Amino acid sequence: MFANVRTGARAAPRRSAVQRGHGQIWLVWGLIGAAVVFAALIGVGVYIGVKRQQDNRRELDALRATGNELIQQQRRLADGETAAPLSGPAPKPGDTVPARNDTELLRGFNALLREVASRAQQRQQQVAAEAATLQLDQLLSPERLASAAGRRASRAAAQRYMQLVDRSAAIGEQARSELRQRAQVLVSRLPQRGTLLAQMESSAAERAALEKRMVRNQRETAELSLQIVELIERARARVQLQDGGLAFTRQQDLDAYNGLIERVQAGDRERQRLERLNADLLAKAQARFAARGP
């Protein structure tokens, strides 16, 4: 007799795979988020006196508009929607020169942010497009797991998915590193450069820590999915597709399968918690940009 596993636990991987598919897109685009927080801090006047000077209003508003656009872009992608490119012509790569005053600081940071974000966006869009071809919603479906060809496809998809997670994380880290280095040049001649750089590093720390946890969660869930595929491969003579679900002849196989399912479910709960933290950070950045000076 086959032990039927058409239970809520068995159904979880299918849902989790769907969410990880969307989560990967969210992760991909979310990795530029630290840049948004940088802009938020400068845009609301971390630099003393910026908001009180009327001649800086145009630059301040332009920087605020860029930040708002990036935040809204992240919100759409976090909801699984397609994000449009940044408005306006694509910025050309340029050299960063030290700002001599507040106006040049705001103007230079806005140009820098748009250039770095646009370049990272193009690279991340390629990652997202490839992730969309992996059919992650079918990764752990009983129909796929029950056939040798299906298991090969799921194994390849899980392995490629982990590579894309790492590639996405690397793109985000490169963008943050470039932004940090060029921002140091931008503020190098300003009296308050130490304060500005400290604010940037502080604002980046929370977001960078969250992104590391997001990447770790993505990888762990993909690795668990791969373990499930390998478990079914080893137990293939004792597993069959029955009424749309997997059925096992040996209790040990069933217990191992259910144990992995529980870990996948725990990973999905952690993903949801990280998603809420991400939403909170975006909301804080949005609130900063909404603030108006006198």
Short mmCIF file of the C-alpha atoms (twelve columns), coordinates in Angstrom:
data_MODEL
# 
_entry.id   MODEL 
# 
loop_
_atom_site.group_PDB 
_atom_site.id 
_atom_site.type_symbol 
_atom_site.label_atom_id 
_atom_site.label_alt_id 
_atom_site.label_comp_id 
_atom_site.label_asym_id 
_atom_site.label_seq_id 
_atom_site.Cartn_x 
_atom_site.Cartn_y 
_atom_site.Cartn_z 
_atom_site.pdbx_PDB_model_num 
ATOM 1   C CA . MET A 1   0.000  0.000  0.000   1 
ATOM 2   C CA . PHE A 2   1.117  3.539  -0.713  1 
ATOM 3   C CA . ALA A 3   0.939  6.116  2.044   1 
ATOM 4   C CA . ASN A 4   -0.830 9.052  0.429   1 
ATOM 5   C CA . VAL A 5   0.610  12.487 1.194   1 
ATOM 6   C CA . ARG A 6   -2.115 14.653 -0.259  1 
ATOM 7   C CA . THR A 7   -2.056 16.818 2.837   1 
ATOM 8   C CA . GLY A 8   -1.702 20.501 3.626   1 
ATOM 9   C CA . ALA A 9   2.007  19.886 4.154   1 
ATOM 10  C CA . ARG A 10  2.383  18.406 0.684   1 
ATOM 11  C CA . ALA A 11  0.587  21.334 -0.880  1 
ATOM 12  C CA . ALA A 12  2.940  23.829 0.740   1 
ATOM 13  C CA . PRO A 13  5.894  23.391 -1.645  1 
ATOM 14  C CA . ARG A 14  3.745  24.327 -4.616  1 
ATOM 15  C CA . ARG A 15  2.672  27.551 -2.924  1 
ATOM 16  C CA . SER A 16  6.167  28.188 -1.630  1 
ATOM 17  C CA . ALA A 17  7.649  27.714 -5.071  1 
ATOM 18  C CA . VAL A 18  5.227  30.280 -6.475  1 
ATOM 19  C CA . GLN A 19  6.144  32.741 -3.752  1 
ATOM 20  C CA . ARG A 20  9.851  32.174 -4.210  1 
ATOM 21  C CA . GLY A 21  9.403  32.932 -7.871  1 
ATOM 22  C CA . HIS A 22  7.856  36.271 -7.016  1 
ATOM 23  C CA . GLY A 23  10.308 36.671 -4.157  1 
ATOM 24  C CA . GLN A 24  13.232 36.366 -6.511  1 
ATOM 25  C CA . ILE A 25  11.917 39.266 -8.588  1 
ATOM 26  C CA . TRP A 26  11.374 41.226 -5.391  1 
ATOM 27  C CA . LEU A 27  14.875 40.360 -4.219  1 
ATOM 28  C CA . VAL A 28  16.437 41.259 -7.519  1 
ATOM 29  C CA . TRP A 29  14.987 44.741 -7.600  1 
ATOM 30  C CA . GLY A 30  15.173 45.283 -3.866  1 
ATOM 31  C CA . LEU A 31  18.941 45.094 -3.797  1 
ATOM 32  C CA . ILE A 32  19.349 48.691 -4.967  1 
ATOM 33  C CA . GLY A 33  17.306 49.753 -1.950  1 
ATOM 34  C CA . ALA A 34  20.257 50.995 0.080   1 
ATOM 35  C CA . ALA A 35  20.750 53.721 -2.513  1 
ATOM 36  C CA . VAL A 36  17.195 54.876 -1.913  1 
ATOM 37  C CA . VAL A 37  17.827 55.220 1.803   1 
ATOM 38  C CA . PHE A 38  21.006 57.193 1.094   1 
ATOM 39  C CA . ALA A 39  19.028 59.597 -1.056  1 
ATOM 40  C CA . ALA A 40  16.257 59.846 1.511   1 
ATOM 41  C CA . LEU A 41  18.648 60.952 4.215   1 
ATOM 42  C CA . ILE A 42  20.283 63.612 2.060   1 
ATOM 43  C CA . GLY A 43  17.002 64.617 0.440   1 
ATOM 44  C CA . VAL A 44  15.380 65.648 3.717   1 
ATOM 45  C CA . GLY A 45  18.274 67.796 4.797   1 
ATOM 46  C CA . VAL A 46  20.743 65.677 6.736   1 
ATOM 47  C CA . TYR A 47  23.228 68.141 5.381   1 
ATOM 48  C CA . ILE A 48  22.794 71.182 7.601   1 
ATOM 49  C CA . GLY A 49  21.057 74.133 6.005   1 
ATOM 50  C CA . VAL A 50  20.036 72.522 2.718   1 
ATOM 51  C CA . LYS A 51  16.284 72.836 3.193   1 
ATOM 52  C CA . ARG A 52  16.493 76.409 4.437   1 
ATOM 53  C CA . GLN A 53  18.113 77.712 1.275   1 
ATOM 54  C CA . GLN A 54  15.651 78.619 -1.413  1 
ATOM 55  C CA . ASP A 55  18.225 78.381 -4.190  1 
ATOM 56  C CA . ASN A 56  18.558 74.646 -3.480  1 
ATOM 57  C CA . ARG A 57  14.845 73.922 -3.764  1 
ATOM 58  C CA . ARG A 58  15.004 72.794 -7.389  1 
ATOM 59  C CA . GLU A 59  17.843 70.348 -6.727  1 
ATOM 60  C CA . LEU A 60  16.181 69.090 -3.553  1 
ATOM 61  C CA . ASP A 61  12.889 68.472 -5.356  1 
ATOM 62  C CA . ALA A 62  14.672 66.682 -8.204  1 
ATOM 63  C CA . LEU A 63  16.456 64.387 -5.762  1 
ATOM 64  C CA . ARG A 64  13.218 63.747 -3.902  1 
ATOM 65  C CA . ALA A 65  11.522 62.851 -7.206  1 
ATOM 66  C CA . THR A 66  14.268 60.366 -8.047  1 
ATOM 67  C CA . GLY A 67  14.001 58.750 -4.640  1 
ATOM 68  C CA . ASN A 68  10.229 58.516 -4.835  1 
ATOM 69  C CA . GLU A 69  10.446 56.931 -8.271  1 
ATOM 70  C CA . LEU A 70  12.890 54.292 -7.045  1 
ATOM 71  C CA . ILE A 71  10.762 53.542 -3.993  1 
ATOM 72  C CA . GLN A 72  7.599  53.168 -6.051  1 
ATOM 73  C CA . GLN A 73  9.487  50.945 -8.466  1 
ATOM 74  C CA . GLN A 74  10.467 48.668 -5.607  1 
ATOM 75  C CA . ARG A 75  6.917  48.602 -4.286  1 
ATOM 76  C CA . ARG A 76  5.603  47.442 -7.665  1 
ATOM 77  C CA . LEU A 77  8.217  44.747 -7.988  1 
ATOM 78  C CA . ALA A 78  7.652  43.562 -4.430  1 
ATOM 79  C CA . ASP A 79  4.032  43.012 -5.468  1 
ATOM 80  C CA . GLY A 80  5.140  40.970 -8.476  1 
ATOM 81  C CA . GLU A 81  4.422  43.703 -11.009 1 
ATOM 82  C CA . THR A 82  6.652  44.725 -13.889 1 
ATOM 83  C CA . ALA A 83  8.748  47.785 -13.167 1 
ATOM 84  C CA . ALA A 84  9.190  50.406 -15.855 1 
ATOM 85  C CA . PRO A 85  12.625 51.937 -16.452 1 
ATOM 86  C CA . LEU A 86  13.416 55.189 -14.697 1 
ATOM 87  C CA . SER A 87  11.763 58.130 -16.399 1 
ATOM 88  C CA . GLY A 88  13.799 60.329 -18.688 1 
ATOM 89  C CA . PRO A 89  16.776 59.443 -20.882 1 
ATOM 90  C CA . ALA A 90  19.207 56.837 -19.612 1 
ATOM 91  C CA . PRO A 91  22.070 58.606 -17.819 1 
ATOM 92  C CA . LYS A 92  25.454 58.307 -19.486 1 
ATOM 93  C CA . PRO A 93  28.376 57.095 -17.385 1 
ATOM 94  C CA . GLY A 94  30.201 60.067 -15.981 1 
ATOM 95  C CA . ASP A 95  32.975 61.011 -13.615 1 
ATOM 96  C CA . THR A 96  32.132 62.233 -10.138 1 
ATOM 97  C CA . VAL A 97  33.734 65.523 -9.151  1 
ATOM 98  C CA . PRO A 98  33.817 67.035 -5.659  1 
ATOM 99  C CA . ALA A 99  30.885 69.308 -4.847  1 
ATOM 100 C CA . ARG A 100 31.771 72.837 -3.773  1 
ATOM 101 C CA . ASN A 101 28.449 73.725 -2.184  1 
ATOM 102 C CA . ASP A 102 25.016 72.388 -1.250  1 
ATOM 103 C CA . THR A 103 23.564 72.888 -4.717  1 
ATOM 104 C CA . GLU A 104 26.329 70.909 -6.406  1 
ATOM 105 C CA . LEU A 105 26.004 68.214 -3.750  1 
ATOM 106 C CA . LEU A 106 22.300 67.671 -4.403  1 
ATOM 107 C CA . ARG A 107 22.663 67.896 -8.168  1 
ATOM 108 C CA . GLY A 108 25.647 65.547 -8.199  1 
ATOM 109 C CA . PHE A 109 24.068 62.994 -5.912  1 
ATOM 110 C CA . ASN A 110 20.885 62.945 -7.968  1 
ATOM 111 C CA . ALA A 111 22.868 62.299 -11.162 1 
ATOM 112 C CA . LEU A 112 24.951 59.649 -9.411  1 
ATOM 113 C CA . LEU A 113 21.921 57.883 -7.983  1 
ATOM 114 C CA . ARG A 114 20.128 57.768 -11.323 1 
ATOM 115 C CA . GLU A 115 23.219 56.518 -13.144 1 
ATOM 116 C CA . VAL A 116 24.004 53.730 -10.678 1 
ATOM 117 C CA . ALA A 117 20.363 52.716 -10.267 1 
ATOM 118 C CA . SER A 118 19.708 52.629 -14.022 1 
ATOM 119 C CA . ARG A 119 22.742 50.462 -14.704 1 
ATOM 120 C CA . ALA A 120 21.912 48.067 -11.876 1 
ATOM 121 C CA . GLN A 121 18.293 47.954 -13.008 1 
ATOM 122 C CA . GLN A 122 19.267 46.813 -16.499 1 
ATOM 123 C CA . ARG A 123 21.453 44.037 -15.134 1 
ATOM 124 C CA . GLN A 124 18.855 42.939 -12.594 1 
ATOM 125 C CA . GLN A 125 16.172 42.908 -15.264 1 
ATOM 126 C CA . GLN A 126 18.188 40.290 -17.126 1 
ATOM 127 C CA . VAL A 127 18.354 38.178 -13.971 1 
ATOM 128 C CA . ALA A 128 14.620 38.549 -13.390 1 
ATOM 129 C CA . ALA A 129 13.852 37.559 -16.984 1 
ATOM 130 C CA . GLU A 130 15.931 34.411 -16.660 1 
ATOM 131 C CA . ALA A 131 14.339 33.547 -13.307 1 
ATOM 132 C CA . ALA A 132 10.924 33.815 -14.949 1 
ATOM 133 C CA . THR A 133 11.855 31.033 -17.387 1 
ATOM 134 C CA . LEU A 134 12.594 28.527 -14.621 1 
ATOM 135 C CA . GLN A 135 8.918  27.713 -13.949 1 
ATOM 136 C CA . LEU A 136 9.469  27.829 -10.206 1 
ATOM 137 C CA . ASP A 137 5.762  27.334 -9.624  1 
ATOM 138 C CA . GLN A 138 6.211  23.779 -10.952 1 
ATOM 139 C CA . LEU A 139 9.501  23.028 -9.208  1 
ATOM 140 C CA . LEU A 140 7.992  20.742 -6.547  1 
ATOM 141 C CA . SER A 141 4.722  19.798 -8.165  1 
ATOM 142 C CA . PRO A 142 3.861  16.090 -7.742  1 
ATOM 143 C CA . GLU A 143 3.651  15.694 -11.498 1 
ATOM 144 C CA . ARG A 144 7.232  16.909 -11.935 1 
ATOM 145 C CA . LEU A 145 8.617  14.929 -9.017  1 
ATOM 146 C CA . ALA A 146 6.951  11.716 -10.135 1 
ATOM 147 C CA . SER A 147 8.859  11.502 -13.437 1 
ATOM 148 C CA . ALA A 148 12.575 11.190 -14.127 1 
ATOM 149 C CA . ALA A 149 12.442 13.967 -16.715 1 
ATOM 150 C CA . GLY A 150 10.539 16.185 -14.313 1 
ATOM 151 C CA . ARG A 151 13.077 15.632 -11.544 1 
ATOM 152 C CA . ARG A 152 15.919 16.484 -13.908 1 
ATOM 153 C CA . ALA A 153 14.145 19.693 -14.871 1 
ATOM 154 C CA . SER A 154 13.453 20.615 -11.231 1 
ATOM 155 C CA . ARG A 155 17.030 19.837 -10.215 1 
ATOM 156 C CA . ALA A 156 18.413 22.056 -12.969 1 
ATOM 157 C CA . ALA A 157 15.951 24.843 -12.122 1 
ATOM 158 C CA . ALA A 158 16.825 24.793 -8.403  1 
ATOM 159 C CA . GLN A 159 20.547 24.874 -9.129  1 
ATOM 160 C CA . ARG A 160 20.174 27.699 -11.628 1 
ATOM 161 C CA . TYR A 161 17.948 29.583 -9.212  1 
ATOM 162 C CA . MET A 162 20.666 29.567 -6.552  1 
ATOM 163 C CA . GLN A 163 23.128 30.911 -9.108  1 
ATOM 164 C CA . LEU A 164 20.725 33.715 -9.969  1 
ATOM 165 C CA . VAL A 165 20.267 34.585 -6.293  1 
ATOM 166 C CA . ASP A 166 24.039 34.916 -5.925  1 
ATOM 167 C CA . ARG A 167 24.291 36.919 -9.136  1 
ATOM 168 C CA . SER A 168 21.528 39.237 -8.010  1 
ATOM 169 C CA . ALA A 169 23.202 39.784 -4.650  1 
ATOM 170 C CA . ALA A 170 26.506 40.553 -6.379  1 
ATOM 171 C CA . ILE A 171 24.865 43.155 -8.620  1 
ATOM 172 C CA . GLY A 172 23.351 44.879 -5.615  1 
ATOM 173 C CA . GLU A 173 26.624 44.852 -3.706  1 
ATOM 174 C CA . GLN A 174 28.495 46.278 -6.695  1 
ATOM 175 C CA . ALA A 175 25.933 49.073 -6.994  1 
ATOM 176 C CA . ARG A 176 26.242 49.944 -3.310  1 
ATOM 177 C CA . SER A 177 30.029 49.838 -3.466  1 
ATOM 178 C CA . GLU A 178 30.140 52.132 -6.493  1 
ATOM 179 C CA . LEU A 179 27.673 54.534 -4.919  1 
ATOM 180 C CA . ARG A 180 29.685 54.620 -1.700  1 
ATOM 181 C CA . GLN A 181 33.004 55.267 -3.437  1 
ATOM 182 C CA . ARG A 182 31.694 57.977 -5.716  1 
ATOM 183 C CA . ALA A 183 29.732 59.626 -2.913  1 
ATOM 184 C CA . GLN A 184 32.979 59.894 -0.968  1 
ATOM 185 C CA . VAL A 185 34.473 61.828 -3.875  1 
ATOM 186 C CA . LEU A 186 31.360 63.991 -4.175  1 
ATOM 187 C CA . VAL A 187 31.463 65.182 -0.543  1 
ATOM 188 C CA . SER A 188 35.255 65.220 -0.155  1 
ATOM 189 C CA . ARG A 189 35.582 69.044 -0.129  1 
ATOM 190 C CA . LEU A 190 32.547 69.815 2.018   1 
ATOM 191 C CA . PRO A 191 33.005 70.826 5.681   1 
ATOM 192 C CA . GLN A 192 30.401 68.314 6.860   1 
ATOM 193 C CA . ARG A 193 31.722 65.413 4.782   1 
ATOM 194 C CA . GLY A 194 32.334 63.290 7.877   1 
ATOM 195 C CA . THR A 195 28.728 63.658 9.009   1 
ATOM 196 C CA . LEU A 196 27.395 62.925 5.548   1 
ATOM 197 C CA . LEU A 197 29.465 59.787 5.095   1 
ATOM 198 C CA . ALA A 198 28.549 58.560 8.575   1 
ATOM 199 C CA . GLN A 199 24.865 59.041 7.769   1 
ATOM 200 C CA . MET A 200 25.266 57.118 4.528   1 
ATOM 201 C CA . GLU A 201 26.987 54.190 6.214   1 
ATOM 202 C CA . SER A 202 24.414 54.134 8.994   1 
ATOM 203 C CA . SER A 203 21.509 54.171 6.568   1 
ATOM 204 C CA . ALA A 204 23.062 51.375 4.522   1 
ATOM 205 C CA . ALA A 205 23.737 49.065 7.450   1 
ATOM 206 C CA . GLU A 206 20.144 48.093 8.225   1 
ATOM 207 C CA . ARG A 207 19.244 47.550 4.592   1 
ATOM 208 C CA . ALA A 208 22.414 45.562 3.844   1 
ATOM 209 C CA . ALA A 209 21.777 43.311 6.841   1 
ATOM 210 C CA . LEU A 210 18.212 42.701 5.675   1 
ATOM 211 C CA . GLU A 211 19.371 41.873 2.161   1 
ATOM 212 C CA . LYS A 212 21.849 39.304 3.478   1 
ATOM 213 C CA . ARG A 213 19.040 37.618 5.381   1 
ATOM 214 C CA . MET A 214 16.859 37.705 2.271   1 
ATOM 215 C CA . VAL A 215 19.569 36.108 0.167   1 
ATOM 216 C CA . ARG A 216 20.215 33.465 2.812   1 
ATOM 217 C CA . ASN A 217 16.499 32.672 2.979   1 
ATOM 218 C CA . GLN A 218 16.294 32.364 -0.802  1 
ATOM 219 C CA . ARG A 219 19.279 30.041 -0.974  1 
ATOM 220 C CA . GLU A 220 18.162 27.870 1.936   1 
ATOM 221 C CA . THR A 221 14.706 27.396 0.450   1 
ATOM 222 C CA . ALA A 222 16.189 26.494 -2.931  1 
ATOM 223 C CA . GLU A 223 18.576 24.044 -1.281  1 
ATOM 224 C CA . LEU A 224 15.680 22.426 0.587   1 
ATOM 225 C CA . SER A 225 13.803 22.115 -2.682  1 
ATOM 226 C CA . LEU A 226 16.830 20.407 -4.195  1 
ATOM 227 C CA . GLN A 227 16.948 18.015 -1.238  1 
ATOM 228 C CA . ILE A 228 13.310 17.115 -1.866  1 
ATOM 229 C CA . VAL A 229 14.074 16.369 -5.505  1 
ATOM 230 C CA . GLU A 230 17.017 14.165 -4.512  1 
ATOM 231 C CA . LEU A 231 14.926 12.384 -1.874  1 
ATOM 232 C CA . ILE A 232 12.300 11.479 -4.446  1 
ATOM 233 C CA . GLU A 233 15.045 10.396 -6.850  1 
ATOM 234 C CA . ARG A 234 16.463 7.951  -4.296  1 
ATOM 235 C CA . ALA A 235 13.003 6.696  -3.343  1 
ATOM 236 C CA . ARG A 236 11.652 6.651  -6.895  1 
ATOM 237 C CA . ALA A 237 10.867 2.914  -6.779  1 
ATOM 238 C CA . ARG A 238 8.782  3.502  -3.653  1 
ATOM 239 C CA . VAL A 239 6.927  6.640  -4.778  1 
ATOM 240 C CA . GLN A 240 4.119  7.062  -7.252  1 
ATOM 241 C CA . LEU A 241 1.671  9.705  -8.398  1 
ATOM 242 C CA . GLN A 242 -1.732 8.996  -6.920  1 
ATOM 243 C CA . ASP A 243 -4.807 11.211 -7.253  1 
ATOM 244 C CA . GLY A 244 -2.654 14.215 -8.052  1 
ATOM 245 C CA . GLY A 245 -0.363 13.722 -5.047  1 
ATOM 246 C CA . LEU A 246 2.701  11.706 -4.092  1 
ATOM 247 C CA . ALA A 247 2.247  8.371  -2.332  1 
ATOM 248 C CA . PHE A 248 5.011  6.449  -0.550  1 
ATOM 249 C CA . THR A 249 5.360  2.736  0.269   1 
ATOM 250 C CA . ARG A 250 7.889  3.293  3.056   1 
ATOM 251 C CA . GLN A 251 7.159  5.352  6.150   1 
ATOM 252 C CA . GLN A 252 10.781 6.463  6.440   1 
ATOM 253 C CA . ASP A 253 10.599 8.144  3.041   1 
ATOM 254 C CA . LEU A 254 7.319  9.798  3.930   1 
ATOM 255 C CA . ASP A 255 8.720  11.109 7.224   1 
ATOM 256 C CA . ALA A 256 11.811 12.501 5.513   1 
ATOM 257 C CA . TYR A 257 9.648  14.149 2.872   1 
ATOM 258 C CA . ASN A 258 7.322  15.703 5.452   1 
ATOM 259 C CA . GLY A 259 10.316 16.920 7.464   1 
ATOM 260 C CA . LEU A 260 11.678 18.768 4.448   1 
ATOM 261 C CA . ILE A 261 8.225  20.146 3.735   1 
ATOM 262 C CA . GLU A 262 8.044  21.579 7.259   1 
ATOM 263 C CA . ARG A 263 11.396 23.286 6.760   1 
ATOM 264 C CA . VAL A 264 10.209 24.744 3.462   1 
ATOM 265 C CA . GLN A 265 7.111  26.058 5.226   1 
ATOM 266 C CA . ALA A 266 9.276  27.615 7.955   1 
ATOM 267 C CA . GLY A 267 11.395 29.256 5.271   1 
ATOM 268 C CA . ASP A 268 8.280  30.651 3.648   1 
ATOM 269 C CA . ARG A 269 7.140  32.141 6.960   1 
ATOM 270 C CA . GLU A 270 10.565 33.735 7.349   1 
ATOM 271 C CA . ARG A 271 10.297 35.099 3.812   1 
ATOM 272 C CA . GLN A 272 7.002  36.743 4.692   1 
ATOM 273 C CA . ARG A 273 8.537  38.267 7.824   1 
ATOM 274 C CA . LEU A 274 11.454 39.663 5.826   1 
ATOM 275 C CA . GLU A 275 9.000  40.991 3.281   1 
ATOM 276 C CA . ARG A 276 7.229  42.941 6.034   1 
ATOM 277 C CA . LEU A 277 10.548 44.353 7.246   1 
ATOM 278 C CA . ASN A 278 11.349 45.400 3.700   1 
ATOM 279 C CA . ALA A 279 7.961  47.099 3.394   1 
ATOM 280 C CA . ASP A 280 8.633  48.968 6.652   1 
ATOM 281 C CA . LEU A 281 11.965 50.256 5.353   1 
ATOM 282 C CA . LEU A 282 10.343 51.418 2.131   1 
ATOM 283 C CA . ALA A 283 7.591  53.143 4.111   1 
ATOM 284 C CA . LYS A 284 10.176 54.968 6.231   1 
ATOM 285 C CA . ALA A 285 12.040 56.107 3.124   1 
ATOM 286 C CA . GLN A 286 8.764  57.217 1.548   1 
ATOM 287 C CA . ALA A 287 7.886  59.225 4.657   1 
ATOM 288 C CA . ARG A 288 11.252 60.975 4.551   1 
ATOM 289 C CA . PHE A 289 10.762 61.972 0.946   1 
ATOM 290 C CA . ALA A 290 7.239  63.182 1.665   1 
ATOM 291 C CA . ALA A 291 8.561  65.593 4.269   1 
ATOM 292 C CA . ARG A 292 8.793  69.186 3.111   1 
ATOM 293 C CA . GLY A 293 11.084 71.859 4.361   1 
ATOM 294 C CA . PRO A 294 10.062 75.389 5.291   1 
# 
